[in-house]
Amino acid sequence: MRPILVTGGTGQVGTALRQLGPRFGIEIVAPGREMLDLASPASIEAAVARRDWHAVVNCAAYTAVDKAESEPDAAHAVNAVAPELLATATAGRGIRLLHVSTDYVFDGSKSRFYTEDDPVAPLGVYGASKEAGERGVRAGNPDHVILRTAWVVSPWGHNFVKTMLRLGAERASLRVVDDQRGCPTSATDIAEALLTIATEEGPAGTWHFVNAGEASWCELARFVFDRAGMDVAVEPITTDQYPTPARRPANSRLATDKLQRTFGIRPRPWQDAVGEVVDTLMGA
Ligand SMILES: NC(=O)c1ccc[n+]([C@@H]2O[C@H](COP(=O)([O-])OP(=O)(O)OC[C@H]3O[C@@H](n4cnc5c(N)ncnc54)[C@H](OP(=O)(O)O)[C@@H]3O)[C@@H](O)[C@H]2O)c1
């Protein structure tokens, strides 16, 4: 198979893709930001033109949800403009574009799991920029796969599990938000889904991929400390008690039935996936 170009290769999902590529027999090419800067249209065009890619996987993003509120232009450039440029550059060469998006395109007002057909209504700058990116991908390349995911954790980069383990080592108790519910998801499992999709002939469209089950941040924190064998008391608090610059959806649980139907991908329970991450970080 021809190589796959990956953007954001230093991020959580990008790192997992670089690790998993060889297992799928795929050469993953992941240029650093100095080679491929998504804020630079010329470098996007040059990267796509460089080789005859089997596919391009866009997992680079401006992911600082709170900072995006004060840097809307920077978020828009990377999350909205760049995906559309990637889409037109790949479409012009007959290359499929796989684009990673987010649960934060939803406002969280639904009481059940979100499906791909539910209307989007982002609450903040980050979500709005990612939603615009989805539209750019759909408009720019008919051969696209948009994979929305959520609550990403891994042994590398910045994520909730690493933050909890760091804070838990310093404090005997923590207060953690208990009224936002989502689906904790391993970057490795997202990468595996992306490579499975990339290696199959399949339709274009939008799919959700998250690990199975659901949790609040508080429940996730308790699971992490339990798994790590750390004695940290976790006090549940409300979102109002932990104000942040960006509003977050109270419910961002994603349904994965469509992905299971189309690609036969069955996400494992989040406890297995997150447990693996905790074990790795604890050196087990
Ligand atoms: N993290 C989550 O909880 C979460 C939840 C839902 C969806 N997602 C989506 O999942 C995808 C992957 O997220 P992640 O957690 O793996 O992200 P991440 O760890 O924050 O990594 C972001 C990546 O994007 C790169 N990047 C940012 N700006 C760039 C630019 N101007 N040019 C080139 N590269 C740039 C970063 O490169 P540098 O190392 O050079 O900064 C890094 O490799 C994103 O599309 C994100 O929106 C994430």
The ligand as a MOL file (V3000), in Angstrom:
LIG
                    3D

  0  0  0     0  0            999 V3000
M  V30 BEGIN CTAB
M  V30 COUNTS 48 52 0 0 0
M  V30 BEGIN ATOM
M  V30 1 N -8.0540 15.7550 22.9000 0
M  V30 2 C -9.3530 15.4840 22.9760 0
M  V30 3 O -9.9040 15.2170 24.0480 0
M  V30 4 C -10.1860 15.4810 21.7230 0
M  V30 5 C -11.5810 15.2920 21.8310 0
M  V30 6 C -12.3540 15.2530 20.6780 0
M  V30 7 C -11.7480 15.4050 19.4370 0
M  V30 8 N -10.3980 15.6280 19.3550 0 CHG=1
M  V30 9 C -9.8130 15.8040 18.0410 0
M  V30 10 O -8.9100 14.7530 17.8220 0
M  V30 11 C -7.8430 15.2090 16.9930 0
M  V30 12 C -6.5260 14.8610 17.6230 0
M  V30 13 O -6.4830 15.4420 18.9180 0
M  V30 14 P -5.2330 15.1950 19.8770 0
M  V30 15 O -5.7340 15.1290 21.2770 0
M  V30 16 O -4.3960 14.0890 19.3340 0 CHG=-1
M  V30 17 O -4.4740 16.5880 19.6870 0
M  V30 18 P -3.1640 17.1070 20.4230 0
M  V30 19 O -2.5310 16.0170 21.2240 0
M  V30 20 O -3.5240 18.3880 21.0930 0
M  V30 21 O -2.1910 17.4020 19.1960 0
M  V30 22 C -2.4960 18.4040 18.2800 0
M  V30 23 C -1.5690 18.2280 17.1090 0
M  V30 24 O -1.8730 19.2510 16.1590 0
M  V30 25 C -0.6480 19.8440 15.7810 0
M  V30 26 N -0.8310 21.2160 15.3440 0
M  V30 27 C -1.4640 22.2280 15.9770 0
M  V30 28 N -1.3820 23.3500 15.2490 0
M  V30 29 C -0.6860 23.0360 14.1280 0
M  V30 30 C -0.2570 23.7610 12.9830 0
M  V30 31 N -0.5220 25.0560 12.8420 0
M  V30 32 N 0.4340 23.1050 12.0280 0
M  V30 33 C 0.7390 21.8070 12.1640 0
M  V30 34 N 0.3720 21.0580 13.2180 0
M  V30 35 C -0.3280 21.6770 14.1920 0
M  V30 36 C 0.2320 19.7670 17.0220 0
M  V30 37 O 1.5840 19.9620 16.6520 0
M  V30 38 P 2.6580 20.5620 17.6920 0
M  V30 39 O 3.1510 19.3900 18.4820 0
M  V30 40 O 3.7040 21.1390 16.8000 0
M  V30 41 O 1.9590 21.5820 18.5290 0
M  V30 42 C -0.0870 18.3510 17.4600 0
M  V30 43 O 0.6450 17.4160 16.7190 0
M  V30 44 C -8.0940 16.7070 16.7710 0
M  V30 45 O -8.7610 16.8680 15.5460 0
M  V30 46 C -9.0210 17.0870 17.8980 0
M  V30 47 O -9.8320 18.1790 17.5440 0
M  V30 48 C -9.6130 15.6520 20.4680 0
M  V30 END ATOM
M  V30 BEGIN BOND
M  V30 1 1 1 2
M  V30 2 2 2 3
M  V30 3 1 2 4
M  V30 4 1 4 5
M  V30 5 2 4 48
M  V30 6 2 5 6
M  V30 7 1 6 7
M  V30 8 2 7 8
M  V30 9 1 8 9
M  V30 10 1 8 48
M  V30 11 1 9 10
M  V30 12 1 9 46
M  V30 13 1 10 11
M  V30 14 1 11 12
M  V30 15 1 11 44
M  V30 16 1 12 13
M  V30 17 1 13 14
M  V30 18 2 14 15
M  V30 19 1 14 16
M  V30 20 1 14 17
M  V30 21 1 17 18
M  V30 22 2 18 19
M  V30 23 1 18 20
M  V30 24 1 18 21
M  V30 25 1 21 22
M  V30 26 1 22 23
M  V30 27 1 23 24
M  V30 28 1 23 42
M  V30 29 1 24 25
M  V30 30 1 25 26
M  V30 31 1 25 36
M  V30 32 1 26 27
M  V30 33 1 26 35
M  V30 34 2 27 28
M  V30 35 1 28 29
M  V30 36 1 29 30
M  V30 37 2 29 35
M  V30 38 1 30 31
M  V30 39 2 30 32
M  V30 40 1 32 33
M  V30 41 2 33 34
M  V30 42 1 34 35
M  V30 43 1 36 37
M  V30 44 1 36 42
M  V30 45 1 37 38
M  V30 46 2 38 39
M  V30 47 1 38 40
M  V30 48 1 38 41
M  V30 49 1 42 43
M  V30 50 1 44 45
M  V30 51 1 44 46
M  V30 52 1 46 47
M  V30 END BOND
M  V30 END CTAB
M  END
